[in-house]
């Protein structure tokens, strides 16, 4: 079992910054990959970024490259998402996720465990 508890999020204006946190616990083998997904109203859930907690290899969606950064605490139990230069199109419900592998950064990958989600709203 893996448990994920998110914090952070909120409302900012265009160009602002926010940091999300995700505290993870449970079977380390089931959370080799930590990631962030997002879902805007009327749209499918999409992968934003992932990190392999052992290799530190990261993946970023093209839409967030250069603006978002995923990182881990030294004990590998907390994942952070630093979001800079936020745009209105970044508005979404952001989910922390964990899986045994980073080979698939798609929301329909059946091995993701999900957090409860935290809202990010960017106003113009």
N, C-alpha and C positions, 0 to 999 in steps of 0.2 A: 504494500500500500504506500502511496505517496500523498502527502498533503501539501497544498500550496496556498499561501495566504498573501494576498496582494495589499499594497498600501500606496498612497500617493495619488496622483491624478488631480483633476480639478479643472478650473477654467482660466484661460490666459488669452491674451491678445496675440494677433499675428506677430511673429518674430520672437515671441517669448519662449521660455524654457520650463520644463517640468521633469521630475525624476520619479519613476515608478520603482517600487521594491517588491520582491517576491521571496518570502521566506519558505523554504522547502524542508520537509522532513520525511522520514520513511526510507524505504529500500533504495540505496544509492544506485543499484543496478538498473532501477526503473527510471532514474533521473540523470542518466549520463548526459543527456541533452536537455538544456534549459532554453526556453524561448519565449518570445512575445508574439502574440497574434492580435489582430484587431478586427472589429466588425462594425461597420457604419450602417445606419438604418437603410433597409432595403437592399443591402449588399451581402455577399458571402463573406465569411470569415477568411482573412488572408494572413499569411505568414509575414511578419515584420523582420524578425531577427532571431537567430539561434546561436548558441555557443556550446561546444563540447567541454564539459567540466574537467576533463582530464587533459585534452590536447590544447584547449583554448582556441581551437579553430572556430571562426565565426562565419555566419552568413547574414547578409543584409538584402532586403528587397531593394530594387533600384530606386524606388520612390523615397527611400529614407537614407540612402548612402550619403555620407558626409554630414548628416544632421543628427542621426541617432547613434548611440553607442551602448552596447550591451557589455556588462562587466559582472564579475563575481566577487563575493567576499572571500577573504583569505581561507576560510573554512569550507568554501564551496557550497554553503547552505543557503546563501541569499544571492539572488540575481537582481541586477539593477538595469533599468533602461533610462539613460539620460537622453532627453529629447530637446534639441535646440532648434532655433529657427523654425518654430512651429508654424504650420499653415492651416487655414480652415479645412482643407481636405484631410488633415490628420485627425479631425474630429471623429471619434469612434469609442466603442467600448473595448478596452484593452484587456486581454487575457494573458496571464502567465501560464506556461505549459511545460510539461516534462515528459520525456520519453526515453526508452532504452537506446535510441540511436538518433543521430542528426542527419541520417541519410535522406529523410523525407521531411521537407518543411511545409507540408500541406495540411490544412486543417482536417481533411478527411482521413488522414493517417490514423488507423484505429488505436494505436498505442499511446496517443497523447493522454496525459492526465491534465485536467484543467483547473485553474483557479476560478474564483467567483466573478472576476471581471471588475475593472475600475474605469470610470468614465473620464475621458479627456475631451474637453470642448475648447476649440480655438475660434475666437471671434475676429472678424475683420475690422 
